[in-house]
Amino acid sequence: MRTPELLRPDWPAPATVLAAVTTRNGGCSEGEFAGLNMALHVGDAESSVRRNRKLVADAFAPDAQFQWLRQVHGNEPAIVLQPGEAPEADSLISSAPGIALCVLTADCLPIFVCNRSGDEVGIVHAGWRGMSAGIIENTLAAMRSEPEDLLIWLGPAIQSCHYEVGKDVREAFLDCAVDSCEQRQFKSAFASLGKQGKYYADLTRIARVKLLRLGAASISGGTHCTHCNASRFYSHRRDGPCGRMANLICIGAAS
């Protein structure tokens, strides 16, 4: 068992906001899940996942209570005022200190959100289905903070260098564009592979288009590719069955 590696966002969040992404480094999982797998649903030994989660909890926020969710690639946020059973949702929002909101990823885009005063946080699981269905819009609408008061960090995800999709994905975003300007911006996020109906998609660019249109002015991150860095990140597209990283955000005690 090894000490877990936590990737900390490089963003101007208040000191009271704790945020991190686990990598695959550390932990006690073996085989195709080797390292710090945080997911119970992928076929890893439950005892290993529980030990990994305890290691991460101790390193991230020992006094916090962790709130997980059942991700369904949908567009529903859940507001958490006290930890409980995992809701069926694809984002979590909280204004309560001491609750670590958790989203699992292995190629989808995690979006970290906090307000400038540090008393409201959120975390979004943004795959193409959820994004085209409105998970970003619905999450920001459910927050009490205005979009211009929010700080955003885009976590590790598969980047356009490796994210091959079909025309159905491209059309889903063209169809959900709010106007012709946004549609043109979405078109620019898809590069043709030169074979019929295949494109490289840029999820982080699509997320930025949506966030800027909603009024979010402070957006950073979006530079880590899960597919490219096999020594640090799990990637379902690269490896097939694999572990998951945990994306964590919490309102901590004032320093």
C-alpha positions, 0 to 999 in steps of 0.5 A, spaced: 500 500 500 502 506 497 501 513 499 495 516 495 497 522 490 493 528 489 493 533 484 491 539 486 487 544 482 491 551 480 485 556 481 484 562 485 479 558 490 479 561 497 483 558 502 477 555 505 475 551 499 479 544 498 479 540 492 483 535 489 483 529 484 486 522 485 491 519 480 492 512 479 498 512 484 498 509 491 493 505 494 492 497 494 488 495 488 491 490 483 491 487 476 487 492 471 485 496 477 492 497 479 493 503 484 488 507 487 482 505 484 476 509 487 470 506 484 466 500 487 462 498 481 468 496 476 469 489 478 475 491 483 475 487 490 471 491 495 476 491 500 481 494 496 476 500 494 474 501 501 482 501 503 483 506 498 478 511 500 480 511 507 487 513 504 484 518 500 480 521 506 485 521 511 490 525 506 484 530 503 480 532 509 480 527 515 474 530 518 470 531 512 464 526 511 464 524 503 458 524 499 458 519 493 453 519 487 450 514 482 452 517 475 447 516 470 450 521 464 444 525 465 443 532 467 440 532 474 444 536 479 443 534 487 444 539 492 447 536 499 446 539 506 448 533 509 451 527 507 447 521 505 445 515 500 448 516 493 443 520 489 442 518 482 445 525 479 451 527 475 453 533 479 453 535 487 452 542 490 453 544 497 454 550 502 455 546 508 462 545 511 465 539 512 462 535 506 466 532 501 463 532 494 465 526 490 465 525 482 468 519 479 471 519 472 476 515 467 475 520 461 469 524 462 470 531 464 470 533 471 468 540 473 470 544 479 466 550 481 466 554 487 464 561 489 469 567 490 467 567 498 468 560 498 461 558 501 458 554 496 461 549 492 459 544 486 462 538 482 460 536 475 461 529 471 460 532 464 461 526 459 458 528 452 451 525 453 450 529 460 453 536 457 449 535 451 443 534 455 444 540 459 448 538 466 452 544 466 446 549 465 442 545 470 448 545 475 449 553 475 442 554 475 441 550 481 447 554 485 445 560 489 451 564 487 451 568 480 455 565 474 459 571 474 461 570 482 463 563 480 470 560 479 471 554 475 477 549 474 476 543 468 480 537 471 483 531 467 479 528 461 480 525 455 482 531 450 481 532 443 488 528 441 484 521 442 477 522 443 474 519 437 466 520 436 461 519 431 457 524 427 451 522 432 455 526 438 457 532 433 449 532 431 447 532 439 451 538 440 449 542 434 442 540 436 442 543 443 446 550 441 442 556 443 443 560 437 447 560 430 453 563 434 454 557 439 453 552 433 459 555 430 463 554 436 461 547 437 462 545 430 469 548 431 470 543 437 470 537 432 475 535 427 474 531 422 478 524 421 478 524 414 473 518 414 466 518 414 462 520 420 468 520 425 471 526 429 476 528 434 471 532 439 474 537 444 470 536 451 473 542 454 472 547 449 465 545 449 465 546 456 468 553 456 463 555 450 457 553 455 460 556 461 462 563 458 455 563 455 452 562 462 456 568 464 462 564 468 468 569 467 474 565 471 475 558 467 482 555 468 484 548 467 483 543 462 490 541 460 491 534 463 489 528 458 487 522 461 489 518 455 496 520 454 498 519 461 497 512 462 502 512 468 498 517 472 490 517 470 485 511 468 482 511 461 477 507 459 478 509 452 485 507 452 484 501 457 477 498 457 476 495 464 480 500 469 479 504 475 476 511 476 479 517 479 475 521 484 474 528 484 473 531 490 471 538 493 469 541 500 468 547 504 473 546 510 474 550 516 477 557 516 484 558 517 
